[in-house]
Amino acid sequence: MNDERLHPGNPLREAQALGQSIWLDYIRRDLLTGGGLARLVETDGISGLTSNPAIFEKAIAGSADYDDLLLPLARQGLAPEAVFERLAIRDIQDAADVMAPVYRKTSWRDGYVSLEVSPRLAHDTDGTVAEARRLWAAVARPNLMIKVPATPEGIPAIRQLISDGINVNVTLLFSRDVCEQAAQAYIDGLETRLVRKQDLSCVASVASLFVSRIDSAVDPLLEAKAKAKERDTPAAAARLRGLMGKAAVANARLAYKRYGEMFSGQRWRGLLARRAWPQRLLFGSTGTKNPGYSDVLYVDELIGLDTVNTLPPATLDAFRAHGNPRPSLMDGAAESQEVLRLLAAEGISLLEVTERLLGEGVQQFADAYEKLMAAIAARIAAA
């Protein structure tokens, strides 16, 4: 991977120079076989890749890229779940191999590729641990991260997997409180390894805080309250509309502030002395869903040291074209607190919003997974 200074004017490289790793939130067979991922690493410094059931559903069910692999597996009499796993593991292995030089160059800081446990296990701690261990062994790449959802059952699984020495991408995070639980689970897992006198430097984790979905949930609540007030108190309605598009960034900036506190205290310094890596905050769901907002809103406003932003292809292209990289995560902590205070004063509970979003996120991934299984079953029947 080339040095950022060799690519002047590329906002992706400039963000990396400010301490943020840029990962790609996308996978498909032709990206690997056609050299597209390798080119993104070389030209833009992309240093990781994330996947999820919805991404694989679009890749496998929505293209013919996998037919040469899928049909022979189907003729072996494998169940749809087994066929999918074979296809996904091959993609993840190939992507991990592309990222291996980044993994080595950054001394295991970057270069990771993420694979999620089955959404069917989102509320099963023991099942999640067992599947994560099995996928870790099957992929057999040190730069793999196993994605585990931040459900109440997922948090103890994260603690166990970190203590096992398995890299974890904590996914479907919305609440700052749950972010703190994920960080605590990571620290607890490392301390277990320390007691066992096991290596800490080989274990890594990110905590994937989903961003745009928060504004998508909060904005309609603000609009409804503004409409109720615009006739009698238009100024109040205008103030409410002025909060639209601000909750997600405020939530993320305050989560980043809390992470800075958790990974700088005395307890953490003891682990750092044993060469442990801090768990980094990763910003996911950073494609802008509201066409009235900037298409790089959730990249421009969330750049900071020791963070990751995983971008879908369209957002990656947009930020490369007209991003405005600056250390924006350090901006406006007081303003972020005020945004959340005003929301609470209007009866909008961010806790209730984030709890609902977690449930919806688990269901969306489960739906995508079942849709993918149905598509594979249909192809098996046709074969």
Protein Blocks (a to p, Z undefined) as FASTA:
>chain_A
ZZfklmghiaklmmmmnopacddddddfklmmnommmmmmmmnopabdcddfklmmmmmm
mpcklmmmmmmmmmnopafklmmmmmmmmmmmmmmmmmmmmmmmnnomgopacddddfkl
mmgmklmmmmmmmmmmmnopakbccdddfbfklmmmmmmmmmnopacddehifbfklmmm
mmmmmmmmmmmmmmnopafklpccdddddfklmmmmmmmmmmmmmmmmmmmmmmlmmmmm
mmgoklmmmmmmmmmmmmmmmmmcfklmmmmmnopacdddddehkbcfblkbcfklmmmm
mgcehiacdddfklmmmmmmmpccddfklgoklmmmmmmmmmmmnopafklmmmmmmmmm
mmmmmmmmmmmmmmmmmmmmmZZ
